[in-house]
Amino acid sequence: MGQGSGEITLRPATLEDLPAIEALLASYRLPSVELDRWIEHVVVAKSDGRLVGCGGLEVYPEDACGLVRSMAAEERLGGLGTRILEWAFGHAHELGLTRLFLFTVGAREFYLRFGFEDATLDDFPPSARASFQYRFVAEHGDEWDIKAMARDLEA
């Protein structure tokens, strides 16, 4: 462990963060495809100058929805995933989104605790179907055991 306070701070991501975000996502076998397109809707978590978590949204205002994506947090930092997801909820609310979707392989139980429910690809609105992740899951979701989930947001 390095020296320092170990305090974790969240801040909006920038394009300069992309290499570190991509490395963190790769370590969890998560995609970073098109993340640069959505960087203004991504948050990073840093501790002692090191990236320890990230997460964000793809935003589809025409259907008032978003796709939670690129959620990763170092496991030893208890509660960081919750902080990042709560940031995503707040950001979605600021943007006027009323529904969030996501895809997960191994974190279904985590998302159930935050009000997400199982969904089908048919539940996704037309705008979100343009997402690379949606198209990938439509083609490969069964073979990768990818689960779709959704949650309504309070107005």
Residue pairs with C-beta under 8 A, 6 or more apart in sequence:
2 48
2 50
3 48
4 47
4 48
5 48
6 47
6 48
7 47
8 45
8 46
8 47
8 52
8 53
8 77
8 80
8 83
9 45
9 46
9 47
10 43
10 44
10 45
10 83
10 84
10 87
11 43
11 44
11 46
12 40
12 42
12 43
12 44
13 21
13 39
13 42
13 43
13 44
13 54
13 56
14 39
15 36
15 39
17 39
17 42
17 44
17 51
17 54
18 32
18 35
18 36
18 39
20 44
20 51
21 32
21 35
21 42
21 44
21 51
21 54
21 70
22 32
22 35
23 51
24 51
24 53
24 54
24 72
25 31
25 32
25 35
25 54
25 70
25 72
26 32
27 72
28 72
30 70
30 71
30 72
31 70
31 132
31 133
31 136
32 70
33 132
33 133
34 58
34 131
34 132
35 42
35 56
35 69
35 70
38 56
38 57
38 58
38 59
38 69
39 56
41 56
41 57
41 58
41 59
41 66
41 91
42 54
42 55
42 56
42 57
42 70
43 54
43 55
43 56
43 84
43 87
43 88
43 91
44 51
44 53
44 54
45 51
45 52
45 53
45 54
45 73
45 77
45 80
45 83
45 84
46 52
47 77
52 73
52 74
52 77
52 80
53 72
53 73
53 74
53 77
53 80
53 81
53 83
53 84
54 70
54 71
54 72
54 73
54 84
55 68
55 69
55 70
55 71
55 72
55 73
55 81
55 84
55 85
55 87
55 88
56 68
56 69
56 70
56 88
56 91
57 66
57 67
57 68
57 69
57 88
57 91
57 92
57 97
57 100
58 66
58 67
58 69
58 128
58 131
58 133
59 66
59 95
59 97
60 66
60 67
60 125
60 127
60 128
61 95
61 96
61 97
62 127
63 99
63 125
63 126
63 127
63 128
64 96
64 97
64 98
64 99
65 97
65 98
65 99
65 100
65 101
65 125
65 127
65 128
66 88
66 92
66 95
66 97
66 99
66 100
66 101
67 100
67 101
67 102
67 103
67 128
67 131
67 133
67 134
68 85
68 88
68 100
68 101
68 102
69 102
69 103
69 133
71 81
71 84
71 85
71 102
71 107
73 80
73 81
73 84
74 80
81 110
82 114
85 114
88 100
89 100
89 114
89 153
92 100
92 153
93 153
93 154
97 153
98 152
98 153
98 155
99 125
99 150
99 151
99 152
99 153
100 116
100 150
100 151
100 153
101 119
101 123
101 124
101 128
101 148
101 149
101 150
102 111
102 116
102 148
102 149
102 150
103 133
103 137
103 141
103 146
103 147
103 148
103 149
104 110
104 111
104 146
104 147
104 149
105 144
105 145
105 146
105 147
108 118
108 147
108 149
111 149
111 151
112 149
114 151
115 151
115 152
116 149
116 150
116 151
117 149
117 150
117 151
118 147
118 148
118 149
119 148
119 149
119 150
120 148
121 129
121 134
121 137
121 138
121 141
121 148
123 148
123 150
124 134
124 148
128 134
129 135
137 144
137 146
137 148
140 146
141 148
